């Protein structure tokens, strides 16, 4: 009988320990990237749409830089983390951190403004909010101003001269067409490829492209692979306004009995529901794949708040770097997971990258 009680007591003790362990709070926080297989499948689909020449992006070092923003459960930035509290995993394997910075180092920011007629904001509202954003950056941060309609236009190269930036922003003009993909390609693959240090793109747009001739979403997403640029899309929705305009522009014609009826032209690119679904997905991917944040706005108050929030976030970014411990394969996407050894933190970081090799060309 005594043996039976001893066994029962042991089982109860084991059950209690098991439950205590299962309910124990994690001692660390971590980011949650997509699965490697999912990302590689997406990358394979993107590569099949491109030529071999387009696949090559030059890099000068094997160092992988991961920007990360850490906040507590209330959304307040956590600024006192040390390198020893971080761990980085690539495809599940821990990597040695070779570079760490939590200093408020200068940023080069590309302010990319959608100047198509479909904007829900007036030109003066966009210009005022954009310049207010510039004034919230640090004095040593540099800003490049780019506007786009049917064409992408660099209104000024990176500078911290506020007078020059004000003139550049005031030079933006509303016009027809929306070449969003062309504008992003210009910034990421032409301008920013020549600039070292911390970089960010702040994009104000509805995300709907109607006039890019030689660029598609896959081109832009593919170029994010070895790019350490943070992207902050500020998205406004123009779908209802576009549909309203279509109805207002409907043609009234008369039948053979002189009875009037309305003829609405078929929807074209930029007016369809699928265009807006693609735009929303694209802007989401820009932010999640780079460690930025997507903001949705519908008023000038929200617009100013979004710009202010981005300016604040740019001052509170950690930079982590490592040399991959395993051999690289060109064109393969590698999942990245950032872990911080403090519980209940939110980690916003780049989720993956695609390996590109320096061709020497």
Secondary structure, 3 states (H helix, E strand, C coil): CHHHHHHHHHHHHHHHHHHHHHCCCCCCEECCCCCHHHHHHHHHHHHHCCCCHHHCCCCCCCEEEEEEEEECCCCCECCCCCHHHEEEEECCEEECEEEEECCCCCEEEEEEEECECCCCCCHHHHHHHHHHHHHHCCCCCEEEEEEECCCEEEEEEEECCHHHHHHHHHCCCCECCCCHHHHHHHHHHHHHHHCCCEEEEEEEECCCCCCCCCCCHHHHHHHCCCCCCEEEEEECCCHHHHHHHHHHCCEEEECCCCCEEEECCCCCCCCCHHHHHHHHHHHHHHHHHHCCCCEECCCHHHHHHHHHHHHHHCCCCEEEEEECCCCCCCCCEEEEEEEECCCCCEEEECCEEECCCCCCC
